[in-house]
Amino acid sequence: MATINGIELRLRFLKESAHLLVISSPTTSAILGAERDKLLQTQEADLQASKKEWDTHRRELCGACGNLMLPGWSCEVTKESHTSKPKKREKTEKNEAGPEKSMVYSCRRCHRKTVQPLQSRPPKHMRKASALPKSTDPVSAIKDSSFQDDKTKVTKAANASSKQRAKARKGGLQAMLAKSKTQSSGGQPEGLGLDLMDFMH
């Protein structure tokens, strides 16, 4: 247990040191980053980490020289589309999905390119169609429509009650303003009825 905590502390130290020195001493920062990368690989943390964690690690650290990848400063980021020749069976699926897109991180120190594929999303019109399955059962269609009616009734009731609260608030404010106006314009004065001129004698 102590060795695991010691390794985690060392990894954190190397990461934070590399981040602190990236502007003042980029070479030292890259060496610290490379040491952190080596330590991760010797401890097989790269195999234990999830794909998302490892992709994040690769986005922030060059795998060849250890340089911190800061877009616009120490690396360039480009988006590329790849169209691979699919097999006959996969041709229809690939055409629907479109070309594969990926982000390319080019290290400005050693010119290594790190390519990370982007997850493709189905088009919006396809998602809506798949999200709302068509039911052939008339009973379920009636239930769905009544459920939608209940939803609209609830939202209308919530809107109406909020409007009523706003009107009551506005009415209360107007009543307070009217009361203060009547008091200041010759109505009954508040307090003892003394004015500043009473004390000026």
C-alpha positions, 0 to 999 in steps of 0.5 A, spaced: 500 500 500 505 504 501 509 503 495 502 505 491 501 511 494 509 513 493 508 512 486 502 516 486 505 521 489 511 521 485 507 521 479 503 527 481 510 531 483 512 529 476 506 532 473 506 538 477 513 540 476 512 539 468 506 544 468 510 549 473 516 549 468 513 549 461 514 556 460 521 558 464 524 551 462 521 547 457 527 542 456 526 541 463 519 540 463 519 535 457 524 531 461 520 531 467 514 529 462 518 523 459 520 521 466 512 521 468 511 517 462 516 512 463 514 511 470 507 510 468 509 504 463 513 501 468 508 500 473 503 498 467 498 504 469 497 505 461 494 498 461 490 499 467 487 506 465 481 507 461 481 509 454 478 516 456 484 517 461 489 514 457 487 519 451 487 525 456 494 523 458 496 522 450 493 529 449 497 533 454 503 529 454 508 527 447 509 520 447 516 521 444 519 527 448 515 528 454 513 535 452 507 538 454 502 539 449 499 546 449 495 548 443 498 554 440 504 554 444 508 547 444 503 543 439 499 544 433 492 541 433 488 539 426 482 535 424 483 530 419 478 526 415 479 519 413 476 515 408 478 508 408 476 503 402 470 499 406 469 492 404 462 490 400 458 488 406 461 495 410 460 499 404 452 501 406 454 502 413 460 507 412 456 511 407 451 512 412 456 514 417 461 518 413 468 519 413 472 518 420 474 524 423 480 524 428 484 530 432 492 530 430 496 533 435 503 535 432 509 536 437 513 542 435 519 539 439 520 533 436 514 533 430 511 527 433 504 526 431 499 523 436 492 521 432 486 520 436 479 518 433 473 522 434 467 518 436 462 519 430 455 521 432 449 519 427 445 525 424 440 529 428 434 526 423 436 519 424 437 520 432 430 523 432 427 517 428 430 512 432 429 515 439 421 515 437 419 508 435 413 507 431 408 503 435 402 499 431 398 498 438 392 503 438 392 502 446 399 504 447 398 510 442 392 512 446 396 512 452 402 516 449 398 521 447 394 522 454 401 522 457 403 528 453 397 531 454 398 530 462 405 533 461 403 539 457 397 540 463 403 540 468 407 545 465 401 550 463 399 549 471 406 551 473 407 557 468 400 559 471 402 559 478 408 563 477 404 568 473 400 569 479 406 569 484 409 575 479 402 579 479 402 578 487 409 580 488 408 586 483 401 588 487 405 588 493 410 593 491 405 597 488 401 598 495 408 599 498 410 605 493 403 608 494 403 608 502 410 611 502 407 616 497 401 618 501 406 618 507 411 623 504 405 628 501 402 630 507 399 624 510 400 622 517 408 623 518 411 617 521 415 617 528 414 623 532 412 628 527 419 632 528 422 635 522 429 638 521 427 645 522 424 643 529 432 642 531 434 648 528 432 653 533 
